[in-house]
């Protein structure tokens, strides 16, 4: 877990032991989010986005632009750093990163299978009535697209209405 640059949020980073297809990593992420929602009853109103945010790289595209952790000014303020379960930063960020266990392709595939076992592209997340964020393949209401009703598909850009 990384404390955000502002210090008001966090980012969960996952590191892989080998190259993983974006679609498979996204399936794994969806399965993990779904499982977390089911176990904790999180409504994901503060959930922002998942990277990679598309299954395939568009022709001529560069991929996903992300803000990397450990940015100097934010780090000097105690933010943009990796933190423990109590949100205390690790004294040696590089030693911590070196100790992180990487996720294998076999583990990714096993977790992604959970997403396939649930109904629809959102799995158990579709059971929750919170909006599904734009960067998981959908637009925000501020993007001037009226939301549709019902539990939507990541592929079509529809979304579940906010309460």
Residue pairs with C-beta under 8 A, 6 or more apart in sequence:
1 10
1 11
1 12
1 13
1 82
1 83
1 87
2 10
2 11
2 12
2 13
2 69
2 80
2 81
2 82
2 83
3 9
3 10
3 78
3 79
3 80
3 81
3 82
3 83
3 87
3 89
4 10
4 11
4 79
4 80
5 67
5 71
5 74
5 79
5 80
6 79
7 77
7 78
7 79
9 46
9 48
10 83
10 87
11 69
13 69
13 82
14 25
14 29
14 103
15 100
15 102
15 103
16 25
16 102
16 103
16 104
16 105
16 108
17 102
17 103
17 104
17 105
18 104
18 105
20 103
20 105
20 108
22 52
22 54
22 55
22 56
22 57
23 55
23 56
24 105
24 108
24 109
24 112
25 52
25 108
26 50
26 52
26 55
27 111
27 112
27 115
27 116
28 108
28 111
28 112
28 115
29 50
30 50
30 115
30 121
30 122
30 123
30 125
30 136
31 111
31 112
31 113
31 114
31 115
31 118
31 123
32 111
33 44
33 47
33 50
33 125
34 114
34 115
34 118
34 122
34 123
34 124
34 125
35 114
35 124
36 42
37 43
37 44
37 124
37 125
37 127
37 128
38 124
38 127
43 128
43 129
43 130
44 125
44 128
44 130
44 131
44 132
44 133
45 130
45 131
47 133
48 133
48 135
49 133
49 134
49 135
49 136
50 135
50 136
51 64
51 66
51 135
52 63
52 64
53 64
53 135
53 136
53 137
54 64
54 137
57 63
69 80
69 81
69 82
70 80
70 81
70 93
71 80
74 80
75 81
78 89
81 89
81 90
81 93
82 89
82 90
82 93
82 96
82 97
83 89
83 90
84 90
90 96
114 123
115 123
117 123
118 124
118 126
119 126
120 126
120 151
120 153
121 153
121 154
121 155
122 132
122 151
122 154
125 132
126 151
126 160
128 160
129 160
129 163
130 160
130 162
130 163
131 147
131 159
131 160
131 161
131 162
132 138
132 152
132 154
132 159
132 160
133 140
134 140
134 143
136 154
137 154
137 155
137 157
138 152
138 154
138 157
138 158
138 159
139 145
139 157
139 159
141 147
141 162
145 157
147 158
147 159
147 160
147 161
147 162
148 158
148 159
148 161
149 161
150 158
150 160
151 160
152 158
152 159
152 160
